[in-house]
Amino acid sequence: MRSKDNTIRQNSFKAMQIIAEEYSDFLYSEWDYFQEMLQSPNNYHKYIAIYILSSLTSVDKDNKFEEAFDKYYGILAGDKAMTASHVALNSSVIAHNKPKLRSRIVDILMSIDDIHQGKQKELIKAYAIEALGKIYPEAEDKELIENYVKSQRDSKSPKTRNMAKCFLERLR
């Protein structure tokens, strides 16, 4: 996955993602390796870690994600839209696998304006709304989520406006 060849790297990631999703126990022992990738200066390495770690939360019996929480969501607070958007998107997987973190995750997703340091806050909100849509059925704070999504109907980002519209239409 650290190959300089994009094809090899992408194919390796796809294979690793399938393993992480379907045979999580097999990869769980490598948690620390993927967690270290969250701090890589290489955004593609972070991208890999974002996806693999979110999948591994399904078997995280040692609560390693709770220890990595601030590092994982620290990426959302950075200035890179690519990695921040994927942290937002994968939040639904984590919220499902780690119900005790659900409210905290929802709060973070609804705070992108205050958290993200980059210029693409409005776009990242689209990914947050997509995740919130998956979290919503299990969420305790449904009204807060609905109000947040309603507030995004006038976003500067067409993608975010569309995601808000789709989310709200599903509630009807």
JOHURA-V569128 format. One line per field, one symbol per residue. ss: DSSP state (@ for helix, = for strand, . for the rest). phi: phi as a letter, one per 20 degrees, with the letter a starting at -180 (. if undefined). psi: psi as a letter, one per 20 degrees, with the letter a starting at -180 (. if undefined). A space follows every 50 residues. Layout:
ss->???
phi->???
psi->???
This chain:
ss->.....@@@@@@@@@@@@@@@@@.@@@@@..@@@@@@@.....@@@@@@@@ @@@@@@@@@....@@@@@@@@@@@......@@@@@@@@@@@@@@@@@.@@ @@@@@@@@@..@@@@.....@@@@@@@@@@@@@@@@@@...@@@@@@@@@ @......@@@@@@@@@@@@@@.
phi->.dfffgfffffffgfffffffdcggfegfegggfffffdffeffffggfg ffffffffcffelffgfegfffffffefdefgfffffgfffffffffcgf egfffggffedggeefeeedgffffffffffffefggefedgfffgfffg fefdgfegffgfffffgfffff
psi->ijqiohgggghgggghggghhhlhhhihijghghhhhhjqiohhgggghg gghhhiihjmijkhhhhighggihhhiajohghghhgggihhgghghmhi ighggggghjkhhhgpiaikghghhghghgghhhhghiqhlggggggggh ijhkqhphggggggggghhhh.
